Amino acid sequence: MNNKWTWLKEYMQKNNISQGDVADALKWQKTRVSELLCGKRDFPVNKVFPAAQFFNLDLEEFTKYNSGFSKTIPSTNGKKPLQPADTLTTIDIVAPCGDQKDTNVSFHRIGKQQITTDILKLLTAAIPDNIKIMFARGDAMQPTVNDGDLIWVDTSVTSPTGDGLYLFTLKGELFVKRLQLDTFNQTASLISDNTLYPPITIKNPDKISTLGKIISVTKNYR
């Protein structure tokens, strides 16, 4: 049986367009895209216009071809298919609030930052709701984190998962430190990148709790 959509499959491969891209662009099930490319179905009427737009095909030619009134493959006029727009997600920018003597720290939203889901996946596997952005304060972590930089925190990490930058709290005050675990001596060190601040040794690292792990730092150049 001749597959009338073989050319479209080759066209997609040539332009690095996946079946998932088509499904996302047309708001269509991926299985239906697969069935179409295998020659088992055609585009339904409500998908003809968005498909023509996405693939940059002549709408009239594409409609006739899809409906079987023409066997001429629709022309693209040398244009490439349109890439689907990246999906954006919103991350809260927060600031601590409440009594500074309180050991429990809460946050209130002071803004928001949009980021594409693809870029966020490069930073972390955490869901967007667990990511918070806040302004760093102080000079203890210079030059890695300067006063006024934005730190991206994965708040789902409530205990250390290994060496790295973490957000801690002490008597209601927040601070970022570099955690270094010593599994041989069963200790840990909280290190400031600014050598003016001496490291703090922790004898029971298994009891360390955190407000989150720093996954990225946005530098504020002033």
N, C-alpha and C positions, 0 to 999 in steps of 0.2 A: 504494500500500500504506500502510495506516494505521500510524503509528509509536506504539506504546503507551508509549514513554518520552519523548515530546516534553515532557510536563509536568515530568519530572525535569530535562531539559536547561534548561528555563526556570527551574525552581526553583534550579538551580545558578548560573545567570547572575544571578538576583536577589540571591543571597547571596554573590556573588563567589567561588564555588567552582570551581576549574579541574579539568580532567580529571586533571592531575598530582596534585592534592590527593586526589582519589578513589583513584587508583592507589596512592598512598603509604599512605593510611588502610586500604585493603583488602588491601595487599600483592599487587596485581594489575597485570598489564601495561597500560600506557597505551593500547595498541592495542585491547585488549579493552573498555576503558571507552568508547573511541570507537565501536566496533562496537555496543555496547549502546545508546548514545545515538542511533545511526543506525537502531535497530530491528532489527539483524541478529542479536541474541542476547539472552538473559535472564541474570539472575544465577544462577550455579551454586549448588547447595545449600550448599556450605561458605562462601559469601559472603553469604548472606541475612541471618544474624544480625549480622555486623559492619556490613553496609550499612544495616540498620535502625537500628543504634546511631548510626552516623555521620550519617545524614540525619535522625535523630530521628523516624522513622516508626513507626507502630503495627506491631509485629512480626507479629501475626496477620493484619491487613489486607494488609500488605506480602507475606507469604508466599502468601496466596491470590491476590493480584494477579499476582505473579511467576510462579506456577505455572499461571495461566490459569483458575483457578476463580472469579475475580471480575474484573469490569471496573471496579469502583469504585476510583478513585485513593486510595491510602492517605492517611490524615489525618496532619497534623503537629501538630495542636493548637496552632498558632501558634508552635511552636518553630522555631528556626533550626538548620541543620545544625551538627554539632560540627566545629570546626576541628581538623585534625590537630596533635598536639603537635609543637613545634619539636624537631628533632633536635639533641642535645647532642654536643659534641666536647670532648675533654680536652686542655688545654695544660699542659705541664710548667713548674713554677716551679723555677728552677735557681740554683745558686751556683757560683762558680769554685772550683777545687780544684787542688792540685799546688804545685810549687815556684814561688814568686813571682818567682824569677830566670829562670825558663823563659820563652822567647818564645812557646811554645805554651800556650794556655789550654784547659783542659778543664772540663767542668761536671758536677755531680752533682745529681740531682733531690732537692729538699727539700719538694716539695708539688705540688699540681696545682690547676688552675682550670677549671671547666666553663663553656662558652659555647655559645650556639646557633650553628649553622652559618650561619644567615642574618645574624646580627650580625657574625660573623667575616668573612663575604664583604664586608661594608661596610668593614671595616678593611683587608683585603688579599686578593689573589688567590692568595697562597701557600698551600701545603697545611699542615694543622695541625702535622705533624711538624717543619716548619721554623720554627715559632713557639716562642719561649722567653720566659718571664717571669722577670725578676730584679729584685732590689732595687737602686735607685740609691744611690750613696754619694758624700758630699761636697757642696759648695755651689757648684761652678763653674758649674752650669747654672741656678741660681736666677734668676728665679722659675719658669722653665719646668719644670724638674725639680728637686725638692727631695730632700734626704737622706731616704731611707726610702720614696720613691715607687716604684711598680712600673712598670717599663718593659717594653713588649712589643716584642720584637726579631724581625725576619724574618732568620734566619740564612742564608737562601739568597743574600742580597746580600753578596757577598764583595768587591765593588768598587763605588765610588760610581756611582749611576745619575742623579745630579743633586743639586741643593742639598737639604739636609735634615739631620735628626739621625741620627748614626751611632754605632755602638759600635766603639771602637778598643781596641787593646792595645799596651802598651809595656813590655817586660821583665816580662811576666806580670801587669801591672796593667791593669785595665779603666778606660776613661773614655769619657764621652759628650761629643761636641762637635757643634757646628753646622758643617757643611761648606758653604762658599760657593765656587763655581768661577768663575774669571775666564778665560773662553775667549779673550779678546782678548790677554791677557798670558801665557796658558798657565801660570797659577799657581792656587793654591787657598789658602783660609784656613780654619784650624780655629778656630772662634770659641766663646768661653764667653759665655753670656748674662749672667753676673755680670761687670760691668765691672771688677772688681778683678783679673780675670785677662786679660792681654793676648792678642790673637790670635796664632796661629802661622802663618807663611807657608810654603807648600809649593811648591817650584819645579818639581817633576815630578809633577803630579797623576795622571798615568796610571799611576804606580807605587804609588798609595795602595791599601792593602788594608784591609778592614773585617771585623768579626765579624758585622755585620748592620746593618740599618736600623731605626730606631725607628719603629714604626707607630702606637703609642698610649702614653699615660702615664696610669696610675691614681693619682690624688692621694691621699696619706695625710695626712689632717687630724688633727693631734694637739693 
